[in-house]
Amino acid sequence: MEVMNSEEYKQWMEESGAGTVTLNGTDTDWLDEIFEVAPMQKHHLSFSGGSEKTSYMISGSYYTQNGIVGDDKAKYERFTARANVKSQLKDWLEVGNNFSFSHSKQKYIGEDDEYRSVVNNALLIDPLTPITYDGTP
């Protein structure tokens, strides 16, 4: 989303009659400041084999991705496992089973609620507010 820079904000404030603004050399694009690259990993391992009458396959995977806002404070993780076994007992009888398991965890940062949010605040804050306050980020 395109947000106003400091010049556009000053012009909007004056034209709307909301007040006058003095430029202070700060021109913060808050959306650029809060959004970041979200690293992702996926690992998969499987084994299969068998004999003339029996076959098997075992696999597992792990997937993780950090959030585009909040990095690891908005993280998703998933673990999966699968096992298949099949046996030919008679020419006319085949027996087998399939087992699947999945577990996921998700941490998230609220997007818009009664207490506001990081994204909502980034859309509402003016570009003249510096990223640091008294030298503190």
Summary of the structure (lengths in Angstrom):
residues: 137
radius of gyration: 27.2
end to end distance: 23.8
largest distance: 88.8
contacts: 304
relative contact order: 0.19
helix: 17%
strand: 46%
